[in-house]
Amino acid sequence: MKKLIITLFVVAIIFYGGYRYVLSLASDELVNQLSQELLTEDVVKEMLSDPYVKDLVKELQSNSTLTNRSTPSELSKNMPFTTKEEATKTIVSRFSVGEIQDITTKAARGLTVAEQVELEKLVMERLTEEELEAIMIIGLSAISEELLKE
């Protein structure tokens, strides 16, 4: 009985580690796609012209893994999430796997104007304005620091 419990415990730890690894990979891919597709140079410049957003991005870059164990500043306290992993969990909870695959496939081949409008409508229905802003800020923080230099 003791061996069974130990074995189950070890298997649970392995599954949890695998889950964290897959979540990390998915988060990195999400941020990379977001950075490439949505954060054009004009959008980045416009967002970084806001001092509040610029400060948030700098904070997230300096605390590249802001977690529950660390104390968020007054700036990031108002964000619904502050890590790529939390953003990924939110997106996965709001969209089905099929929808995510469909969006990824369309984005990879290039979106038409009609598809962009449809995608924007879908995202706005499923995510709050605060969540969308947090995702954009996390994406900005993942972009090279070269963009923050003036």
C-alpha positions in Angstrom: 0.0 0.0 0.0 2.8 2.4 0.9 4.5 1.7 -2.5 1.3 2.5 -4.3 0.9 5.8 -2.6 4.5 6.7 -3.3 4.2 5.7 -6.9 1.0 7.8 -7.3 2.7 10.7 -5.6 5.6 10.5 -8.1 3.3 10.1 -11.1 1.3 13.2 -9.9 4.5 15.2 -9.6 5.6 14.2 -13.1 2.2 15.1 -14.5 2.3 18.5 -12.7 5.8 19.2 -14.1 4.6 18.2 -17.6 1.6 20.5 -17.2 3.8 23.4 -16.2 6.2 22.8 -19.0 3.4 22.6 -21.6 1.8 25.7 -20.2 5.2 27.5 -20.4 5.6 26.5 -24.0 2.1 27.5 -24.9 2.6 30.9 -23.1 5.8 31.6 -25.0 4.1 30.8 -28.3 1.1 32.9 -27.5 3.2 35.9 -26.6 5.4 35.4 -29.8 2.3 35.3 -32.0 0.8 38.3 -30.2 4.0 40.2 -30.7 4.2 39.4 -34.4 0.6 39.7 -35.4 -0.9 42.4 -33.2 1.9 44.5 -31.9 3.0 46.3 -35.1 5.5 49.1 -34.8 2.8 51.8 -34.9 0.8 50.0 -32.2 3.9 49.6 -30.0 4.8 53.3 -30.4 1.3 54.4 -29.6 1.0 52.2 -26.5 4.5 53.2 -25.2 3.6 56.9 -25.6 1.3 56.4 -22.5 3.5 56.8 -19.4 1.4 54.4 -17.4 1.8 51.6 -20.0 5.5 52.4 -20.3 6.0 52.1 -16.6 4.0 48.8 -16.5 6.1 47.3 -19.3 9.4 48.4 -17.5 8.1 46.8 -14.3 7.2 43.6 -16.0 10.6 43.4 -17.7 12.4 44.1 -14.4 10.3 41.5 -12.6 10.2 39.0 -15.6 8.4 36.5 -13.4 6.1 38.4 -11.2 4.3 35.8 -9.2 2.0 35.5 -6.2 5.1 35.1 -4.0 6.4 38.6 -4.9 4.6 41.8 -4.0 3.1 43.5 -7.0 3.5 47.3 -7.2 0.6 49.7 -7.3 0.9 49.7 -11.1 0.5 46.0 -11.6 -2.1 45.5 -8.8 -4.8 46.7 -11.2 -3.9 44.1 -13.9 -6.0 40.9 -13.9 -2.8 39.0 -14.5 0.9 39.7 -14.9 2.5 36.6 -16.4 2.3 34.9 -19.7 1.1 31.7 -18.0 -1.8 33.5 -16.3 -2.7 35.1 -19.6 -2.6 31.7 -21.3 -4.9 30.2 -18.7 -7.4 33.0 -19.1 -7.4 32.6 -22.9 -7.7 28.8 -22.7 -10.6 29.1 -20.3 -12.5 31.5 -22.7 -11.8 29.8 -26.0 -12.1 26.2 -27.0 -9.1 24.3 -28.3 -10.8 24.2 -31.8 -11.2 27.9 -31.8 -7.6 28.5 -30.8 -6.4 26.1 -33.5 -8.6 27.8 -36.1 -7.4 31.3 -35.1 -3.8 30.1 -35.2 -4.2 28.6 -38.6 -5.9 31.7 -40.0 -3.2 34.0 -38.5 -0.4 31.8 -39.9 -1.7 32.2 -43.5 -2.7 35.8 -43.0 -6.0 37.3 -42.1 -8.3 39.1 -44.5 -9.9 42.3 -43.3 -13.2 40.5 -42.8 -11.5 37.8 -40.7 -9.7 40.5 -38.7 -13.0 42.2 -37.9 -14.6 38.8 -37.0 -11.6 37.9 -34.7 -11.6 41.3 -33.0 -15.4 40.9 -32.3 -14.9 37.4 -30.9 -12.0 38.5 -28.7 -14.0 41.5 -27.4 -16.9 39.3 -26.6 -14.8 36.8 -24.6 -12.2 39.0 -22.9 -12.7 42.1 -20.8 -11.0 45.3 -21.7 -8.7 45.0 -18.7 -7.7 41.4 -19.7 -7.0 42.5 -23.3 -4.9 45.4 -22.1 -3.0 43.1 -19.7 -2.3 40.7 -22.6 -1.0 43.6 -24.8 1.2 44.9 -21.9 2.6 41.4 -21.3 3.3 41.1 -25.1 5.0 44.5 -25.0 7.2 43.5 -22.1 8.3 40.4 -24.1 9.5 42.6 -27.0 13.1 43.6 -27.1 14.1 46.4 -24.8 15.3 48.3 -27.8 11.7 49.6 -28.3 11.7 51.2 -24.9 14.9 53.3 -25.5 14.1 56.7 -26.8 
